[in-house]
Amino acid sequence: MAIDVRCPDCGEEENLLGTRSADSISMQCERCGAEWKRPLAKKCGRCGGDDLQTVPLAIVEKSRGTQLSVVGTRPVLLCSLCDAEELRHYHAHRPNPLMPKNLPTTGEEHLTG
């Protein structure tokens, strides 16, 4: 399972150092010097469960007019209990990524009716 680790202060993802202890990893950002601890295993923020799956989430942008295009994906962790519906949808439509819940608007505020 891929773990998305980034500095909470500057967003750095590459130049990070980590030292493991019994219950956490002490992290340090080489870019800005920030220090923080992260748990050894990711857990669901809603139920506390550790049965998480990494799935691709589409990055969608308006490409032309009202046309939306998938311009990339990013990995997200979904809980098998709390996100069961999203996981069922993903597994039923593989290899397509999950679509974000909020899509870019078409600018309806400029339409006249």
N, C-alpha and C positions, 0 to 999 in steps of 0.2 A: 504494500500500500504506500503510495507516495504521500509524503508529509510536506505540506506547504509551510516553510519556516521563513519568516522575514522579521527584520528589526521593527519593533513597535514604534520607534522614534523616527527613523528615516526611510524605512521600507526596503533596505538592503537585503538581498537574497543570497548573494554569493560569498561575500567576505565575512563569514560568521565563524566564531569559535565556540565549541561546546565541550564541557567537562561533565561527565556522568557521575552521579552519586546514587545512593540506594533508591531514592524516590523521585528524582528529577534530573534535569540537565541544566546546568548553569550556562547561559549563553552570553556571548559578548560580541558586539558589532565592531569590526575593525575599522569601519568607515567613520562612525560617529562616537564610538566608545560606550554606547548604551549597554547596560547589563540587565538581564532578566532571567527568570527560571521558567522552564516549561516542563510539563509532566512527561513521563516516559511514553505513555500511550495516549492517543487522542481519545476523548470521550464525548458523547453527545451532550450538547449544552442544555437540552431539554429533559432527557430522561436519565442521563448519566451512564447509559449503556456504552459498551465498547465494541459492538458489532457494527462497524462502519465499513462502507464500501466507497472506493474512489471511482467517480464517473466523470465523463467530460461534459462540461456545460458550455453551450454555444455563446460566443461573443457576437452580438448582432448590431449592425449599424445600418443607417439609411444609406443606400448607395446611389439612387437616382429617383427623384420624385418621391413616390410613396413605396418604392421597392425596398424591401429589407434583404440584407445579405448576411450570411454567416461569414465572418472574417477571421475566425479562429476559435479555439476552445481553451478552457482552463480547467484543471482538475478541481473537483469539489468532493467533500466527504458527506455521504448521506447515511443516516442511521436506518438500520433494517426495520426498526419499530416505528419511529416517528416519521420517516420518509418512505414508508412502504409503498404508497401509491406512485410516487415519483420513480422509485426503483422498478416497480412492475412495468411502468410505461417505458423506462429506459431499456429494460431487458426485452420487451416485446418489439421494440423498434431499432434494435442494434443493427448496424454500427453507428446510427445517427446519434449525435449528442443530444442531451436534454436542452430544451429551449428555456431561456430565462422567463421568469414570471412577468416581468415588466419589459415590454418591448418599446423601442423608440417610437414616439408618436408621429403621426403624419401631418401634424400641424393643423388640426381641426379648427383651432381658434382663428385661422385665417380664411376658413371657408365661409361663404355667404349662402344663406338658404332661404 
